[in-house]
């Protein structure tokens, strides 16, 4: 099973600094649809893109894990009774 990460805190920081994802995607030099895949679909961030995002969003070294590497908790569905 692929590891997924929480993105709510990152999305909030983007809104705080840029107002919307489109403006942040432009600053990040990527498309809005690509950014959406990183934030919503669990696409793995490239290291260079994380470094650029950290700089643009002014995220401190101490905060990096909480923005990019906070594991999402998977909820297991109960097996259907036959």
C-alpha positions as CSV (number, residue, x, y, z in Angstrom):
1,X,0.0,0.0,0.0
2,X,1.3,3.4,-1.0
3,X,2.1,5.9,1.8
4,X,0.0,9.0,1.7
5,X,0.5,12.3,3.5
6,X,-1.7,14.9,5.0
7,X,-2.0,18.1,2.8
8,X,-4.4,20.3,4.8
9,X,-1.7,22.3,6.5
10,X,0.2,22.8,3.2
11,X,-3.0,23.9,1.4
12,X,-3.8,26.4,4.2
13,X,-0.3,27.9,3.9
14,X,-0.7,28.2,0.1
15,X,-4.0,30.0,0.6
16,X,-2.4,32.2,3.3
17,X,0.6,33.2,1.2
18,X,-0.8,33.2,-2.4
19,X,-4.6,33.4,-2.1
20,X,-5.2,30.4,-4.3
21,X,-3.5,27.3,-5.8
22,X,-3.3,28.8,-9.3
23,X,-1.0,31.7,-8.2
24,X,1.2,29.3,-6.2
25,X,1.5,26.9,-9.1
26,X,2.7,29.8,-11.3
27,X,5.3,30.8,-8.6
28,X,6.3,27.2,-8.4
29,X,6.6,27.1,-12.2
30,X,4.2,24.2,-12.6
31,X,0.6,23.9,-13.8
32,X,-2.4,24.2,-11.6
33,X,-3.4,20.6,-12.5
34,X,0.0,19.2,-11.6
35,X,-0.1,21.0,-8.2
36,X,-3.6,19.6,-7.7
37,X,-2.3,16.1,-8.2
38,X,0.4,16.7,-5.6
39,X,-2.1,18.0,-3.1
40,X,-5.2,15.9,-3.8
41,X,-4.1,12.6,-5.4
42,X,-1.0,11.8,-3.4
43,X,1.4,12.3,-6.3
44,X,5.0,12.1,-4.9
45,X,6.7,15.5,-4.7
46,X,10.1,15.7,-6.4
47,X,12.9,16.9,-4.0
48,X,13.7,20.0,-6.0
49,X,10.0,21.0,-6.0
50,X,9.8,20.6,-2.3
51,X,12.8,22.8,-1.9
52,X,11.3,25.5,-4.1
53,X,7.9,25.2,-2.2
54,X,9.6,25.6,1.1
55,X,11.4,28.7,0.0
56,X,8.2,30.3,-1.6
57,X,6.1,29.5,1.4
58,X,8.7,30.5,3.9
59,X,8.5,27.2,5.8
60,X,11.2,26.8,8.5
61,X,13.4,23.7,8.7
62,X,11.6,22.6,11.8
63,X,8.2,22.7,10.1
64,X,9.1,20.8,6.9
65,X,8.0,17.4,8.2
66,X,4.6,18.7,9.3
67,X,3.9,20.2,5.9
68,X,5.2,17.5,3.6
69,X,5.7,14.2,5.5
70,X,2.8,14.0,8.0
71,X,1.4,10.5,7.4
72,X,-2.3,10.3,6.6
73,X,-4.1,7.6,8.6
74,X,-5.7,5.0,6.4
75,X,-9.1,3.9,7.5
76,X,-9.7,0.3,6.9
77,X,-13.2,-0.7,5.8
78,X,-14.7,-3.7,7.5
79,X,-14.9,-6.8,5.4
80,X,-18.3,-7.6,4.1
81,X,-20.1,-10.5,5.8
82,X,-21.1,-13.2,3.4
